[in-house]
Amino acid sequence: MRRLMDRRRDLAGWLVTPLFTLVAAPVLACGVGLLGNIGDHNGPPTLCEEAVVDNICEETSLGVIGLHVAIAGVMWLLLWIIPWWRGLRTVRVLLAVAATVVLVLLPVRMFDWSIRYF
Protein backbone atom coordinates (compact mmCIF):
# COMPACT_ATOMS: atom_id res chain seq x y z
CA MET A 1 0.00 0.00 0.00
CA ARG A 2 1.35 3.38 -0.97
CA ARG A 3 1.54 6.24 1.50
CA LEU A 4 -0.29 9.39 0.58
CA MET A 5 1.71 11.67 2.84
CA ASP A 6 5.33 11.84 3.88
CA ARG A 7 5.30 11.28 7.64
CA ARG A 8 8.99 11.72 8.24
CA ARG A 9 9.87 14.14 10.99
CA ASP A 10 10.27 17.84 10.13
CA LEU A 11 10.93 19.12 13.62
CA ALA A 12 13.03 22.10 12.49
CA GLY A 13 10.30 23.34 10.15
CA TRP A 14 7.67 22.73 12.80
CA LEU A 15 9.58 24.97 15.25
CA VAL A 16 10.90 27.64 12.86
CA THR A 17 7.65 28.41 10.99
CA PRO A 18 5.62 29.60 14.02
CA LEU A 19 8.58 31.38 15.60
CA PHE A 20 9.43 33.20 12.37
CA THR A 21 5.77 34.14 11.96
CA LEU A 22 5.66 35.45 15.52
CA VAL A 23 8.49 37.85 14.70
CA ALA A 24 7.94 38.66 11.01
CA ALA A 25 4.17 39.25 10.93
CA PRO A 26 4.07 42.10 13.48
CA VAL A 27 7.17 43.70 11.93
CA LEU A 28 5.55 43.68 8.48
CA ALA A 29 2.27 45.03 9.87
CA CYS A 30 4.11 47.84 11.67
CA GLY A 31 6.03 48.64 8.50
CA VAL A 32 2.81 48.94 6.51
CA GLY A 33 1.35 51.04 9.33
CA LEU A 34 4.31 53.41 9.23
CA LEU A 35 4.01 53.67 5.46
CA GLY A 36 0.33 54.53 5.86
CA ASN A 37 1.14 57.22 8.41
CA ILE A 38 3.50 59.11 6.09
CA GLY A 39 2.11 62.42 4.95
CA ASP A 40 -0.54 64.74 6.28
CA HIS A 41 -2.83 62.59 8.40
CA ASN A 42 -4.63 64.66 11.02
CA GLY A 43 -7.89 63.04 11.88
CA PRO A 44 -9.62 59.80 12.65
CA PRO A 45 -8.78 56.66 10.71
CA THR A 46 -10.74 55.96 7.56
CA LEU A 47 -12.28 53.06 9.43
CA CYS A 48 -14.17 55.54 11.63
CA GLU A 49 -16.08 57.47 8.95
CA GLU A 50 -19.44 56.16 10.14
CA ALA A 51 -18.47 55.91 13.81
CA VAL A 52 -17.50 59.58 14.14
CA VAL A 53 -21.17 60.58 14.16
CA ASP A 54 -21.84 58.52 17.28
CA ASN A 55 -18.42 59.33 18.80
CA ILE A 56 -17.39 55.66 18.96
CA CYS A 57 -14.26 55.82 16.82
CA GLU A 58 -12.04 54.45 19.58
CA GLU A 59 -14.34 51.50 20.20
CA THR A 60 -14.58 50.78 16.48
CA SER A 61 -10.80 50.93 16.05
CA LEU A 62 -10.13 48.71 19.06
CA GLY A 63 -12.75 46.24 17.88
CA VAL A 64 -11.12 45.91 14.47
CA ILE A 65 -7.65 45.67 16.00
CA GLY A 66 -8.86 42.99 18.41
CA LEU A 67 -10.51 41.04 15.61
CA HIS A 68 -7.38 41.01 13.45
CA VAL A 69 -5.12 40.09 16.36
CA ALA A 70 -7.49 37.33 17.54
CA ILE A 71 -7.77 35.78 14.07
CA ALA A 72 -4.00 35.93 13.53
CA GLY A 73 -3.45 34.51 17.03
CA VAL A 74 -5.74 31.56 16.40
CA MET A 75 -4.01 30.90 13.09
CA TRP A 76 -0.65 31.08 14.84
CA LEU A 77 -1.78 28.59 17.47
CA LEU A 78 -2.96 26.27 14.70
CA LEU A 79 0.64 26.21 13.46
CA TRP A 80 1.59 24.38 16.65
CA ILE A 81 -1.30 21.92 16.34
CA ILE A 82 -0.38 20.73 12.84
CA PRO A 83 1.79 17.61 13.18
CA TRP A 84 5.51 17.85 12.34
CA TRP A 85 5.31 15.63 9.27
CA ARG A 86 7.16 16.71 6.15
CA GLY A 87 4.04 16.21 4.08
CA LEU A 88 2.35 19.05 6.00
CA ARG A 89 5.13 21.59 5.49
CA THR A 90 3.20 23.38 2.72
CA VAL A 91 0.11 23.61 4.91
CA ARG A 92 2.17 25.15 7.73
CA VAL A 93 3.77 27.70 5.44
CA LEU A 94 0.44 28.68 3.86
CA LEU A 95 -1.14 29.08 7.30
CA ALA A 96 1.80 31.22 8.43
CA VAL A 97 1.44 33.42 5.34
CA ALA A 98 -2.31 33.72 5.96
CA ALA A 99 -1.72 34.79 9.57
CA THR A 100 0.77 37.39 8.35
CA VAL A 101 -1.71 38.69 5.77
CA VAL A 102 -4.40 39.05 8.44
CA LEU A 103 -2.08 41.23 10.52
CA VAL A 104 -0.88 43.27 7.54
CA LEU A 105 -4.48 43.96 6.49
CA LEU A 106 -5.09 45.79 9.76
CA PRO A 107 -3.18 48.98 8.85
CA VAL A 108 -4.46 48.66 5.30
CA ARG A 109 -8.00 48.96 6.65
CA MET A 110 -7.10 51.81 8.99
CA PHE A 111 -5.77 54.30 6.43
CA ASP A 112 -7.12 55.83 3.26
CA TRP A 113 -4.54 54.79 0.69
CA SER A 114 -6.18 56.50 -2.28
CA ILE A 115 -5.04 60.01 -1.34
CA ARG A 116 -1.46 59.08 -0.42
CA TYR A 117 0.26 58.18 -3.67
CA PHE A 118 -1.33 59.61 -6.78
C-alpha positions as a Markdown table, in Angstrom:
| # | Residue | x | y | z |
|---|---|---|---|---|
| 1 | Met | 0.0 | 0.0 | 0.0 |
| 2 | Arg | 1.4 | 3.4 | -1.0 |
| 3 | Arg | 1.5 | 6.2 | 1.5 |
| 4 | Leu | -0.3 | 9.4 | 0.6 |
| 5 | Met | 1.7 | 11.7 | 2.8 |
| 6 | Asp | 5.3 | 11.8 | 3.9 |
| 7 | Arg | 5.3 | 11.3 | 7.6 |
| 8 | Arg | 9.0 | 11.7 | 8.2 |
| 9 | Arg | 9.9 | 14.1 | 11.0 |
| 10 | Asp | 10.3 | 17.8 | 10.1 |
| 11 | Leu | 10.9 | 19.1 | 13.6 |
| 12 | Ala | 13.0 | 22.1 | 12.5 |
| 13 | Gly | 10.3 | 23.3 | 10.2 |
| 14 | Trp | 7.7 | 22.7 | 12.8 |
| 15 | Leu | 9.6 | 25.0 | 15.2 |
| 16 | Val | 10.9 | 27.6 | 12.9 |
| 17 | Thr | 7.7 | 28.4 | 11.0 |
| 18 | Pro | 5.6 | 29.6 | 14.0 |
| 19 | Leu | 8.6 | 31.4 | 15.6 |
| 20 | Phe | 9.4 | 33.2 | 12.4 |
| 21 | Thr | 5.8 | 34.1 | 12.0 |
| 22 | Leu | 5.7 | 35.4 | 15.5 |
| 23 | Val | 8.5 | 37.8 | 14.7 |
| 24 | Ala | 7.9 | 38.7 | 11.0 |
| 25 | Ala | 4.2 | 39.3 | 10.9 |
| 26 | Pro | 4.1 | 42.1 | 13.5 |
| 27 | Val | 7.2 | 43.7 | 11.9 |
| 28 | Leu | 5.5 | 43.7 | 8.5 |
| 29 | Ala | 2.3 | 45.0 | 9.9 |
| 30 | Cys | 4.1 | 47.8 | 11.7 |
| 31 | Gly | 6.0 | 48.6 | 8.5 |
| 32 | Val | 2.8 | 48.9 | 6.5 |
| 33 | Gly | 1.3 | 51.0 | 9.3 |
| 34 | Leu | 4.3 | 53.4 | 9.2 |
| 35 | Leu | 4.0 | 53.7 | 5.5 |
| 36 | Gly | 0.3 | 54.5 | 5.9 |
| 37 | Asn | 1.1 | 57.2 | 8.4 |
| 38 | Ile | 3.5 | 59.1 | 6.1 |
| 39 | Gly | 2.1 | 62.4 | 5.0 |
| 40 | Asp | -0.5 | 64.7 | 6.3 |
| 41 | His | -2.8 | 62.6 | 8.4 |
| 42 | Asn | -4.6 | 64.7 | 11.0 |
| 43 | Gly | -7.9 | 63.0 | 11.9 |
| 44 | Pro | -9.6 | 59.8 | 12.7 |
| 45 | Pro | -8.8 | 56.7 | 10.7 |
| 46 | Thr | -10.7 | 56.0 | 7.6 |
| 47 | Leu | -12.3 | 53.1 | 9.4 |
| 48 | Cys | -14.2 | 55.5 | 11.6 |
| 49 | Glu | -16.1 | 57.5 | 9.0 |
| 50 | Glu | -19.4 | 56.2 | 10.1 |
| 51 | Ala | -18.5 | 55.9 | 13.8 |
| 52 | Val | -17.5 | 59.6 | 14.1 |
| 53 | Val | -21.2 | 60.6 | 14.2 |
| 54 | Asp | -21.8 | 58.5 | 17.3 |
| 55 | Asn | -18.4 | 59.3 | 18.8 |
| 56 | Ile | -17.4 | 55.7 | 19.0 |
| 57 | Cys | -14.3 | 55.8 | 16.8 |
| 58 | Glu | -12.0 | 54.4 | 19.6 |
| 59 | Glu | -14.3 | 51.5 | 20.2 |
| 60 | Thr | -14.6 | 50.8 | 16.5 |
| 61 | Ser | -10.8 | 50.9 | 16.0 |
| 62 | Leu | -10.1 | 48.7 | 19.1 |
| 63 | Gly | -12.8 | 46.2 | 17.9 |
| 64 | Val | -11.1 | 45.9 | 14.5 |
| 65 | Ile | -7.6 | 45.7 | 16.0 |
| 66 | Gly | -8.9 | 43.0 | 18.4 |
| 67 | Leu | -10.5 | 41.0 | 15.6 |
| 68 | His | -7.4 | 41.0 | 13.5 |
| 69 | Val | -5.1 | 40.1 | 16.4 |
| 70 | Ala | -7.5 | 37.3 | 17.5 |
| 71 | Ile | -7.8 | 35.8 | 14.1 |
| 72 | Ala | -4.0 | 35.9 | 13.5 |
| 73 | Gly | -3.5 | 34.5 | 17.0 |
| 74 | Val | -5.7 | 31.6 | 16.4 |
| 75 | Met | -4.0 | 30.9 | 13.1 |
| 76 | Trp | -0.6 | 31.1 | 14.8 |
| 77 | Leu | -1.8 | 28.6 | 17.5 |
| 78 | Leu | -3.0 | 26.3 | 14.7 |
| 79 | Leu | 0.6 | 26.2 | 13.5 |
| 80 | Trp | 1.6 | 24.4 | 16.6 |
| 81 | Ile | -1.3 | 21.9 | 16.3 |
| 82 | Ile | -0.4 | 20.7 | 12.8 |
| 83 | Pro | 1.8 | 17.6 | 13.2 |
| 84 | Trp | 5.5 | 17.9 | 12.3 |
| 85 | Trp | 5.3 | 15.6 | 9.3 |
| 86 | Arg | 7.2 | 16.7 | 6.1 |
| 87 | Gly | 4.0 | 16.2 | 4.1 |
| 88 | Leu | 2.3 | 19.0 | 6.0 |
| 89 | Arg | 5.1 | 21.6 | 5.5 |
| 90 | Thr | 3.2 | 23.4 | 2.7 |
| 91 | Val | 0.1 | 23.6 | 4.9 |
| 92 | Arg | 2.2 | 25.1 | 7.7 |
| 93 | Val | 3.8 | 27.7 | 5.4 |
| 94 | Leu | 0.4 | 28.7 | 3.9 |
| 95 | Leu | -1.1 | 29.1 | 7.3 |
| 96 | Ala | 1.8 | 31.2 | 8.4 |
| 97 | Val | 1.4 | 33.4 | 5.3 |
| 98 | Ala | -2.3 | 33.7 | 6.0 |
| 99 | Ala | -1.7 | 34.8 | 9.6 |
| 100 | Thr | 0.8 | 37.4 | 8.4 |
| 101 | Val | -1.7 | 38.7 | 5.8 |
| 102 | Val | -4.4 | 39.1 | 8.4 |
| 103 | Leu | -2.1 | 41.2 | 10.5 |
| 104 | Val | -0.9 | 43.3 | 7.5 |
| 105 | Leu | -4.5 | 44.0 | 6.5 |
| 106 | Leu | -5.1 | 45.8 | 9.8 |
| 107 | Pro | -3.2 | 49.0 | 8.9 |
| 108 | Val | -4.5 | 48.7 | 5.3 |
| 109 | Arg | -8.0 | 49.0 | 6.7 |
| 110 | Met | -7.1 | 51.8 | 9.0 |
| 111 | Phe | -5.8 | 54.3 | 6.4 |
| 112 | Asp | -7.1 | 55.8 | 3.3 |
| 113 | Trp | -4.5 | 54.8 | 0.7 |
| 114 | Ser | -6.2 | 56.5 | -2.3 |
| 115 | Ile | -5.0 | 60.0 | -1.3 |
| 116 | Arg | -1.5 | 59.1 | -0.4 |
| 117 | Tyr | 0.3 | 58.2 | -3.7 |
| 118 | Phe | -1.3 | 59.6 | -6.8 |
